[in-house]
Amino acid sequence: MGFLSWLFGDENLMSLLAQNWALGVWIVAAIVFCETGLVVLPFLPGDGLLFATGALLGAQGVSPWWPMGLITLAAILGDLLNYSIGRSALGQTLIRRGWVKPQHLAKTQAFFDRYGAPTITIGRFVPIVRTVAPFLAGLSGMCPRRFACYNVLGAVIWCGGLVSMGYWLGAIPWVQDNMLWLVLGMVALLLLPPLWQWRRSRRQAG
């Protein structure tokens, strides 16, 4: 619990990034891996952490490319681990023993029902959903190749987009004050393709 208290104190992790950005980036990557890879840890920080990481890298004049690559790789491997757990017998055990909250499963299932497989990509921007979606995909037997495509796409957009946004725009006061709206705008853009597909299928069915 002491570590979690330290983790949730933004000033602590940001201070570490400011003092030793290389170590800080590795810790950020580890947090992203745990949040996306362990279905029982949906409460770890995500969007704001990525943005803040990019902002601090920009403030120190550090190139964002290898930190971005490392964090993106962590997100891909995390989802892959979560998917594998869902496909295994362990997934059913976690559900039976109540390790995965029913309301989290229900929220993610509603996303799948509405958007289908693109939930793996879109869900990256939605807390809880980004943690439970790969687990549920494995549990439901989604095709591994299809999952891999959406997994990589989502990780690149989520990590690359938010770290880049923080790196290039984090020093602007207006951006700092409206980060939530900017993240929601990115989510809205990602929702357009599946919404268009859903509307087209409705027209065809009618």
Disulfide bonds with the S-S distance in Angstrom:
none
